[in-house]
């Protein structure tokens, strides 16, 4: 299925960090479209439903990669350019879009 067009906006905490939780649902990442703001730190947390290759998370165009484990389920990065970037598992079986807005 194609990623949703609206997507889910990351929630900005009192500390200024954009946070979103990534899960597994309907044979793909959920949400499959994530909206964030450029230049603001992002913390993406994998919930316990991610298993197998879905635990290896890649945003190639932003040079972001993370292997989630039982004890390390958070990916922190700061998107420094706007645009729509594909994310996927390392095998490309699950995918979605990260929309970085100005």
TITI-65722 format. One record per atom (N, C-alpha, C): residue number from 1; residue in one letter; x negated, y negated, z; atom name. Coordinates in nm, 3 decimals. Last residue first. Example, Ala and Ser with C-alpha at 12.3 -4.5 7.8 and 13.67 -1.06 7.14 Angstrom:
BEGIN
+-----+------+---------+---------+---------+------+
! pos ! code !       X !       Y !       Z ! site !
+-----+------+---------+---------+---------+------+
!   2 !    S !  -1.285 !   0.225 !   0.708 !    N !
!   2 !    S !  -1.367 !   0.106 !   0.714 !   CA !
!   2 !    S !  -1.290 !  -0.003 !   0.787 !    C !
!   1 !    A !  -1.319 !   0.569 !   0.780 !    N !
!   1 !    A !  -1.230 !   0.450 !   0.780 !   CA !
!   1 !    A !  -1.320 !   0.330 !   0.780 !    C !
+-----+------+---------+---------+---------+------+
! end
This chain:
BEGIN
+-----+------+---------+---------+---------+------+
! pos ! code !       X !       Y !       Z ! site !
+-----+------+---------+---------+---------+------+
! 102 !    X !  -0.989 !  -2.314 !   0.649 !    N !
! 102 !    X !  -1.075 !  -2.426 !   0.685 !   CA !
! 102 !    X !  -1.034 !  -2.499 !   0.808 !    C !
! 101 !    X !  -0.954 !  -1.957 !   0.702 !    N !
! 101 !    X !  -0.901 !  -2.088 !   0.662 !   CA !
! 101 !    X !  -0.988 !  -2.199 !   0.717 !    C !
! 100 !    X !  -0.998 !  -1.644 !   0.592 !    N !
! 100 !    X !  -1.065 !  -1.746 !   0.670 !   CA !
! 100 !    X !  -1.021 !  -1.881 !   0.617 !    C !
!  99 !    X !  -0.854 !  -1.342 !   0.611 !    N !
!  99 !    X !  -0.834 !  -1.471 !   0.547 !   CA !
!  99 !    X !  -0.893 !  -1.577 !   0.639 !    C !
!  98 !    X !  -0.938 !  -1.024 !   0.549 !    N !
!  98 !    X !  -0.962 !  -1.127 !   0.647 !   CA !
!  98 !    X !  -0.951 !  -1.259 !   0.571 !    C !
!  97 !    X !  -0.752 !  -0.737 !   0.459 !    N !
!  97 !    X !  -0.809 !  -0.865 !   0.424 !   CA !
!  97 !    X !  -0.825 !  -0.953 !   0.546 !    C !
!  96 !    X !  -0.825 !  -0.385 !   0.433 !    N !
!  96 !    X !  -0.736 !  -0.496 !   0.454 !   CA !
!  96 !    X !  -0.808 !  -0.625 !   0.415 !    C !
!  95 !    X !  -0.839 !  -0.021 !   0.446 !    N !
!  95 !    X !  -0.887 !  -0.155 !   0.411 !   CA !
!  95 !    X !  -0.782 !  -0.260 !   0.441 !    C !
!  94 !    X !  -0.969 !   0.308 !   0.449 !    N !
!  94 !    X !  -0.878 !   0.209 !   0.506 !   CA !
!  94 !    X !  -0.930 !   0.072 !   0.474 !    C !
!  93 !    X !  -1.171 !   0.418 !   0.290 !    N !
!  93 !    X !  -1.039 !   0.481 !   0.294 !   CA !
!  93 !    X !  -0.933 !   0.386 !   0.350 !    C !
!  92 !    X !  -1.435 !   0.336 !   0.286 !    N !
!  92 !    X !  -1.341 !   0.268 !   0.198 !   CA !
!  92 !    X !  -1.200 !   0.326 !   0.198 !    C !
!  91 !    X !  -1.619 !   0.431 !   0.460 !    N !
!  91 !    X !  -1.588 !   0.517 !   0.347 !   CA !
!  91 !    X !  -1.491 !   0.452 !   0.248 !    C !
!  90 !    X !  -1.624 !   0.238 !   0.658 !    N !
!  90 !    X !  -1.746 !   0.260 !   0.580 !   CA !
!  90 !    X !  -1.720 !   0.345 !   0.457 !    C !
!  89 !    X !  -1.315 !   0.057 !   0.625 !    N !
!  89 !    X !  -1.400 !   0.150 !   0.697 !   CA !
!  89 !    X !  -1.521 !   0.175 !   0.607 !    C !
!  88 !    X !  -1.297 !  -0.296 !   0.544 !    N !
!  88 !    X !  -1.267 !  -0.155 !   0.524 !   CA !
!  88 !    X !  -1.345 !  -0.072 !   0.625 !    C !
!  87 !    X !  -1.193 !  -0.615 !   0.417 !    N !
!  87 !    X !  -1.257 !  -0.532 !   0.519 !   CA !
!  87 !    X !  -1.214 !  -0.389 !   0.496 !    C !
!  86 !    X !  -1.242 !  -0.880 !   0.189 !    N !
!  86 !    X !  -1.194 !  -0.744 !   0.211 !   CA !
!  86 !    X !  -1.267 !  -0.684 !   0.330 !    C !
!  85 !    X !  -1.157 !  -1.216 !   0.237 !    N !
!  85 !    X !  -1.263 !  -1.116 !   0.236 !   CA !
!  85 !    X !  -1.204 !  -0.980 !   0.268 !    C !
!  84 !    X !  -1.088 !  -1.529 !   0.118 !    N !
!  84 !    X !  -1.026 !  -1.402 !   0.152 !   CA !
!  84 !    X !  -1.131 !  -1.294 !   0.131 !    C !
!  83 !    X !  -1.215 !  -1.836 !   0.265 !    N !
!  83 !    X !  -1.183 !  -1.745 !   0.156 !   CA !
!  83 !    X !  -1.113 !  -1.621 !   0.208 !    C !
!  82 !    X !  -1.487 !  -2.024 !   0.408 !    N !
!  82 !    X !  -1.346 !  -1.996 !   0.386 !   CA !
!  82 !    X !  -1.330 !  -1.900 !   0.269 !    C !
!  81 !    X !  -1.758 !  -1.936 !   0.626 !    N !
!  81 !    X !  -1.705 !  -1.985 !   0.498 !   CA !
!  81 !    X !  -1.561 !  -1.943 !   0.482 !    C !
!  80 !    X !  -1.831 !  -1.831 !   0.867 !    N !
!  80 !    X !  -1.885 !  -1.962 !   0.831 !   CA !
!  80 !    X !  -1.843 !  -2.011 !   0.694 !    C !
!  79 !    X !  -1.703 !  -1.660 !   1.139 !    N !
!  79 !    X !  -1.693 !  -1.678 !   0.994 !   CA !
!  79 !    X !  -1.733 !  -1.820 !   0.955 !    C !
!  78 !    X !  -1.881 !  -1.507 !   1.380 !    N !
!  78 !    X !  -1.827 !  -1.639 !   1.348 !   CA !
!  78 !    X !  -1.822 !  -1.654 !   1.197 !    C !
!  77 !    X !  -1.815 !  -1.217 !   1.585 !    N !
!  77 !    X !  -1.881 !  -1.285 !   1.474 !   CA !
!  77 !    X !  -1.816 !  -1.421 !   1.454 !    C !
!  76 !    X !  -1.797 !  -0.916 !   1.760 !    N !
!  76 !    X !  -1.798 !  -1.062 !   1.770 !   CA !
!  76 !    X !  -1.875 !  -1.119 !   1.651 !    C !
!  75 !    X !  -1.609 !  -0.638 !   1.836 !    N !
!  75 !    X !  -1.695 !  -0.696 !   1.733 !   CA !
!  75 !    X !  -1.684 !  -0.848 !   1.744 !    C !
!  74 !    X !  -1.569 !  -0.389 !   2.080 !    N !
!  74 !    X !  -1.551 !  -0.529 !   2.042 !   CA !
!  74 !    X !  -1.656 !  -0.572 !   1.940 !    C !
!  73 !    X !  -1.606 !  -0.146 !   2.202 !    N !
!  73 !    X !  -1.491 !  -0.158 !   2.113 !   CA !
!  73 !    X !  -1.468 !  -0.302 !   2.064 !    C !
!  72 !    X !  -1.795 !   0.071 !   2.343 !    N !
!  72 !    X !  -1.818 !  -0.058 !   2.276 !   CA !
!  72 !    X !  -1.713 !  -0.076 !   2.167 !    C !
!  71 !    X !  -1.730 !   0.319 !   2.439 !    N !
!  71 !    X !  -1.774 !   0.219 !   2.536 !   CA !
!  71 !    X !  -1.798 !   0.081 !   2.475 !    C !
!  70 !    X !  -1.653 !   0.465 !   2.217 !    N !
!  70 !    X !  -1.567 !   0.467 !   2.336 !   CA !
!  70 !    X !  -1.603 !   0.356 !   2.434 !    C !
!  69 !    X !  -1.734 !   0.246 !   1.939 !    N !
!  69 !    X !  -1.751 !   0.367 !   2.019 !   CA !
!  69 !    X !  -1.655 !   0.360 !   2.138 !    C !
!  68 !    X !  -1.758 !   0.116 !   1.610 !    N !
!  68 !    X !  -1.691 !   0.116 !   1.740 !   CA !
!  68 !    X !  -1.713 !   0.250 !   1.808 !    C !
!  67 !    X !  -1.992 !  -0.024 !   1.433 !    N !
!  67 !    X !  -1.951 !   0.112 !   1.463 !   CA !
!  67 !    X !  -1.890 !   0.110 !   1.602 !    C !
!  66 !    X !  -1.972 !  -0.294 !   1.210 !    N !
!  66 !    X !  -1.965 !  -0.248 !   1.350 !   CA !
!  66 !    X !  -1.923 !  -0.103 !   1.354 !    C !
!  65 !    X !  -2.075 !  -0.573 !   1.021 !    N !
!  65 !    X !  -2.060 !  -0.429 !   1.031 !   CA !
!  65 !    X !  -2.057 !  -0.390 !   1.177 !    C !
!  64 !    X !  -2.089 !  -0.837 !   0.794 !    N !
!  64 !    X !  -2.039 !  -0.794 !   0.925 !   CA !
!  64 !    X !  -2.019 !  -0.643 !   0.921 !    C !
!  63 !    X !  -2.139 !  -0.996 !   0.567 !    N !
!  63 !    X !  -2.248 !  -0.923 !   0.633 !   CA !
!  63 !    X !  -2.212 !  -0.884 !   0.776 !    C !
!  62 !    X !  -1.929 !  -1.087 !   0.430 !    N !
!  62 !    X !  -1.971 !  -1.172 !   0.542 !   CA !
!  62 !    X !  -2.087 !  -1.108 !   0.620 !    C !
!  61 !    X !  -1.881 !  -0.892 !   0.242 !    N !
!  61 !    X !  -1.910 !  -1.027 !   0.194 !   CA !
!  61 !    X !  -1.954 !  -1.124 !   0.304 !    C !
!  60 !    X !  -1.816 !  -0.663 !   0.406 !    N !
!  60 !    X !  -1.941 !  -0.673 !   0.329 !   CA !
!  60 !    X !  -1.977 !  -0.816 !   0.293 !    C !
!  59 !    X !  -1.712 !  -0.580 !   0.682 !    N !
!  59 !    X !  -1.672 !  -0.694 !   0.599 !   CA !
!  59 !    X !  -1.797 !  -0.729 !   0.519 !    C !
!  58 !    X !  -1.631 !  -0.270 !   0.830 !    N !
!  58 !    X !  -1.722 !  -0.345 !   0.744 !   CA !
!  58 !    X !  -1.650 !  -0.461 !   0.677 !    C !
!  57 !    X !  -1.640 !  -0.028 !   1.085 !    N !
!  57 !    X !  -1.568 !  -0.143 !   1.029 !   CA !
!  57 !    X !  -1.665 !  -0.233 !   0.954 !    C !
!  56 !    X !  -1.581 !   0.279 !   1.188 !    N !
!  56 !    X !  -1.691 !   0.203 !   1.125 !   CA !
!  56 !    X !  -1.628 !   0.094 !   1.040 !    C !
!  55 !    X !  -1.348 !   0.394 !   1.265 !    N !
!  55 !    X !  -1.427 !   0.330 !   1.370 !   CA !
!  55 !    X !  -1.549 !   0.256 !   1.315 !    C !
!  54 !    X !  -1.249 !   0.526 !   1.052 !    N !
!  54 !    X !  -1.190 !   0.395 !   1.080 !   CA !
!  54 !    X !  -1.263 !   0.321 !   1.192 !    C !
!  53 !    X !  -1.359 !   0.777 !   1.050 !    N !
!  53 !    X !  -1.429 !   0.673 !   0.974 !   CA !
!  53 !    X !  -1.371 !   0.534 !   1.000 !    C !
!  52 !    X !  -1.229 !   0.854 !   1.374 !    N !
!  52 !    X !  -1.297 !   0.895 !   1.252 !   CA !
!  52 !    X !  -1.365 !   0.779 !   1.183 !    C !
!  51 !    X !  -0.986 !   0.610 !   1.489 !    N !
!  51 !    X !  -1.064 !   0.733 !   1.503 !   CA !
!  51 !    X !  -1.134 !   0.761 !   1.370 !    C !
!  50 !    X !  -0.795 !   0.389 !   1.676 !    N !
!  50 !    X !  -0.891 !   0.402 !   1.566 !   CA !
!  50 !    X !  -0.978 !   0.524 !   1.590 !    C !
!  49 !    X !  -0.656 !   0.380 !   1.913 !    N !
!  49 !    X !  -0.596 !   0.457 !   1.804 !   CA !
!  49 !    X !  -0.690 !   0.471 !   1.684 !    C !
!  48 !    X !  -0.770 !   0.213 !   2.099 !    N !
!  48 !    X !  -0.809 !   0.353 !   2.104 !   CA !
!  48 !    X !  -0.747 !   0.438 !   1.993 !    C !
!  47 !    X !  -0.851 !  -0.092 !   1.917 !    N !
!  47 !    X !  -0.782 !  -0.017 !   2.021 !   CA !
!  47 !    X !  -0.814 !   0.132 !   2.006 !    C !
!  46 !    X !  -1.112 !  -0.313 !   1.878 !    N !
!  46 !    X !  -1.052 !  -0.191 !   1.825 !   CA !
!  46 !    X !  -0.979 !  -0.120 !   1.938 !    C !
!  45 !    X !  -1.112 !  -0.659 !   1.862 !    N !
!  45 !    X !  -1.118 !  -0.544 !   1.950 !   CA !
!  45 !    X !  -1.045 !  -0.427 !   1.886 !    C !
!  44 !    X !  -1.293 !  -0.927 !   1.762 !    N !
!  44 !    X !  -1.201 !  -0.827 !   1.711 !   CA !
!  44 !    X !  -1.219 !  -0.703 !   1.798 !    C !
!  43 !    X !  -1.340 !  -1.253 !   1.813 !    N !
!  43 !    X !  -1.360 !  -1.124 !   1.881 !   CA !
!  43 !    X !  -1.252 !  -1.031 !   1.832 !    C !
!  42 !    X !  -1.495 !  -1.528 !   1.657 !    N !
!  42 !    X !  -1.389 !  -1.426 !   1.651 !   CA !
!  42 !    X !  -1.433 !  -1.306 !   1.734 !    C !
!  41 !    X !  -1.568 !  -1.879 !   1.678 !    N !
!  41 !    X !  -1.600 !  -1.738 !   1.707 !   CA !
!  41 !    X !  -1.476 !  -1.649 !   1.708 !    C !
!  40 !    X !  -1.516 !  -2.089 !   1.402 !    N !
!  40 !    X !  -1.473 !  -2.060 !   1.539 !   CA !
!  40 !    X !  -1.500 !  -1.912 !   1.566 !    C !
!  39 !    X !  -1.570 !  -2.127 !   1.133 !    N !
!  39 !    X !  -1.654 !  -2.193 !   1.231 !   CA !
!  39 !    X !  -1.617 !  -2.170 !   1.376 !    C !
!  38 !    X !  -1.236 !  -2.095 !   1.010 !    N !
!  38 !    X !  -1.379 !  -2.102 !   0.984 !   CA !
!  38 !    X !  -1.450 !  -2.174 !   1.099 !    C !
!  37 !    X !  -0.983 !  -1.900 !   1.165 !    N !
!  37 !    X !  -1.033 !  -2.032 !   1.125 !   CA !
!  37 !    X !  -1.185 !  -2.026 !   1.109 !    C !
!  36 !    X !  -0.792 !  -1.617 !   1.036 !    N !
!  36 !    X !  -0.878 !  -1.684 !   1.135 !   CA !
!  36 !    X !  -0.921 !  -1.819 !   1.079 !    C !
!  35 !    X !  -0.571 !  -1.353 !   0.987 !    N !
!  35 !    X !  -0.600 !  -1.492 !   0.957 !   CA !
!  35 !    X !  -0.680 !  -1.554 !   1.072 !    C !
!  34 !    X !  -0.561 !  -1.036 !   0.842 !    N !
!  34 !    X !  -0.591 !  -1.112 !   0.964 !   CA !
!  34 !    X !  -0.629 !  -1.253 !   0.921 !    C !
!  33 !    X !  -0.386 !  -0.763 !   0.732 !    N !
!  33 !    X !  -0.428 !  -0.898 !   0.695 !   CA !
!  33 !    X !  -0.441 !  -0.980 !   0.823 !    C !
!  32 !    X !  -0.321 !  -0.537 !   0.860 !    N !
!  32 !    X !  -0.406 !  -0.521 !   0.742 !   CA !
!  32 !    X !  -0.445 !  -0.655 !   0.681 !    C !
!  31 !    X !  -0.332 !  -0.498 !   1.220 !    N !
!  31 !    X !  -0.278 !  -0.556 !   1.098 !   CA !
!  31 !    X !  -0.376 !  -0.537 !   0.981 !    C !
!  30 !    X !  -0.410 !  -0.177 !   1.115 !    N !
!  30 !    X !  -0.299 !  -0.268 !   1.140 !   CA !
!  30 !    X !  -0.344 !  -0.369 !   1.244 !    C !
!  29 !    X !  -0.553 !   0.034 !   0.868 !    N !
!  29 !    X !  -0.568 !  -0.061 !   0.977 !   CA !
!  29 !    X !  -0.440 !  -0.142 !   0.992 !    C !
!  28 !    X !  -0.357 !   0.328 !   0.782 !    N !
!  28 !    X !  -0.444 !   0.216 !   0.753 !   CA !
!  28 !    X !  -0.465 !   0.135 !   0.880 !    C !
!  27 !    X !  -0.145 !   0.506 !   0.820 !    N !
!  27 !    X !  -0.263 !   0.550 !   0.744 !   CA !
!  27 !    X !  -0.356 !   0.436 !   0.704 !    C !
!  26 !    X !   0.024 !   0.372 !   1.002 !    N !
!  26 !    X !   0.066 !   0.396 !   0.863 !   CA !
!  26 !    X !  -0.053 !   0.425 !   0.772 !    C !
!  25 !    X !  -0.237 !   0.241 !   1.200 !    N !
!  25 !    X !  -0.094 !   0.266 !   1.181 !   CA !
!  25 !    X !  -0.063 !   0.282 !   1.034 !    C !
!  24 !    X !  -0.468 !   0.148 !   1.439 !    N !
!  24 !    X !  -0.443 !   0.237 !   1.326 !   CA !
!  24 !    X !  -0.293 !   0.260 !   1.319 !    C !
!  23 !    X !  -0.574 !  -0.191 !   1.518 !    N !
!  23 !    X !  -0.524 !  -0.058 !   1.551 !   CA !
!  23 !    X !  -0.514 !   0.025 !   1.423 !    C !
!  22 !    X !  -0.728 !  -0.468 !   1.661 !    N !
!  22 !    X !  -0.714 !  -0.387 !   1.541 !   CA !
!  22 !    X !  -0.674 !  -0.246 !   1.583 !    C !
!  21 !    X !  -0.651 !  -0.777 !   1.800 !    N !
!  21 !    X !  -0.670 !  -0.634 !   1.824 !   CA !
!  21 !    X !  -0.639 !  -0.558 !   1.697 !    C !
!  20 !    X !  -0.823 !  -1.088 !   1.822 !    N !
!  20 !    X !  -0.725 !  -1.004 !   1.754 !   CA !
!  20 !    X !  -0.756 !  -0.859 !   1.789 !    C !
!  19 !    X !  -0.907 !  -1.423 !   1.906 !    N !
!  19 !    X !  -0.904 !  -1.280 !   1.940 !   CA !
!  19 !    X !  -0.792 !  -1.209 !   1.864 !    C !
!  18 !    X !  -1.130 !  -1.689 !   1.899 !    N !
!  18 !    X !  -1.015 !  -1.629 !   1.831 !   CA !
!  18 !    X !  -1.018 !  -1.479 !   1.857 !    C !
!  17 !    X !  -1.225 !  -1.890 !   2.173 !    N !
!  17 !    X !  -1.255 !  -1.773 !   2.091 !   CA !
!  17 !    X !  -1.125 !  -1.720 !   2.030 !    C !
!  16 !    X !  -1.174 !  -2.091 !   2.356 !    N !
!  16 !    X !  -1.196 !  -2.129 !   2.218 !   CA !
!  16 !    X !  -1.226 !  -2.013 !   2.124 !    C !
!  15 !    X !  -1.100 !  -2.027 !   2.607 !    N !
!  15 !    X !  -1.245 !  -2.042 !   2.585 !   CA !
!  15 !    X !  -1.278 !  -2.076 !   2.440 !    C !
!  14 !    X !  -0.833 !  -1.981 !   2.585 !    N !
!  14 !    X !  -0.874 !  -2.105 !   2.652 !   CA !
!  14 !    X !  -1.023 !  -2.133 !   2.632 !    C !
!  13 !    X !  -0.807 !  -1.826 !   2.254 !    N !
!  13 !    X !  -0.802 !  -1.830 !   2.399 !   CA !
!  13 !    X !  -0.846 !  -1.964 !   2.454 !    C !
!  12 !    X !  -0.612 !  -1.794 !   1.975 !    N !
!  12 !    X !  -0.725 !  -1.867 !   2.030 !   CA !
!  12 !    X !  -0.708 !  -1.878 !   2.181 !    C !
!  11 !    X !  -0.531 !  -1.508 !   1.796 !    N !
!  11 !    X !  -0.489 !  -1.595 !   1.906 !   CA !
!  11 !    X !  -0.614 !  -1.662 !   1.964 !    C !
!  10 !    X !  -0.511 !  -1.475 !   1.442 !    N !
!  10 !    X !  -0.582 !  -1.450 !   1.568 !   CA !
!  10 !    X !  -0.535 !  -1.551 !   1.671 !    C !
!   9 !    X !  -0.217 !  -1.403 !   1.261 !    N !
!   9 !    X !  -0.317 !  -1.502 !   1.302 !   CA !
!   9 !    X !  -0.380 !  -1.460 !   1.434 !    C !
!   8 !    X !  -0.155 !  -1.166 !   1.023 !    N !
!   8 !    X !  -0.143 !  -1.195 !   1.165 !   CA !
!   8 !    X !  -0.254 !  -1.291 !   1.202 !    C !
!   7 !    X !   0.012 !  -1.187 !   0.699 !    N !
!   7 !    X !  -0.094 !  -1.156 !   0.793 !   CA !
!   7 !    X !  -0.062 !  -1.196 !   0.935 !    C !
!   6 !    X !   0.138 !  -1.234 !   0.449 !    N !
!   6 !    X !   0.143 !  -1.331 !   0.558 !   CA !
!   6 !    X !   0.028 !  -1.310 !   0.657 !    C !
!   5 !    X !   0.098 !  -1.015 !   0.282 !    N !
!   5 !    X !   0.053 !  -1.146 !   0.239 !   CA !
!   5 !    X !   0.048 !  -1.246 !   0.353 !    C !
!   4 !    X !  -0.044 !  -0.693 !   0.357 !    N !
!   4 !    X !   0.063 !  -0.791 !   0.368 !   CA !
!   4 !    X !   0.010 !  -0.928 !   0.331 !    C !
!   3 !    X !  -0.213 !  -0.493 !   0.109 !    N !
!   3 !    X !  -0.210 !  -0.565 !   0.236 !   CA !
!   3 !    X !  -0.096 !  -0.667 !   0.238 !    C !
!   2 !    X !  -0.040 !  -0.228 !  -0.061 !    N !
!   2 !    X !  -0.113 !  -0.355 !  -0.065 !   CA !
!   2 !    X !  -0.107 !  -0.422 !   0.071 !    C !
!   1 !    X !  -0.083 !   0.120 !   0.000 !    N !
!   1 !    X !   0.000 !   0.000 !   0.000 !   CA !
!   1 !    X !  -0.087 !  -0.124 !   0.000 !    C !
+-----+------+---------+---------+---------+------+
! end
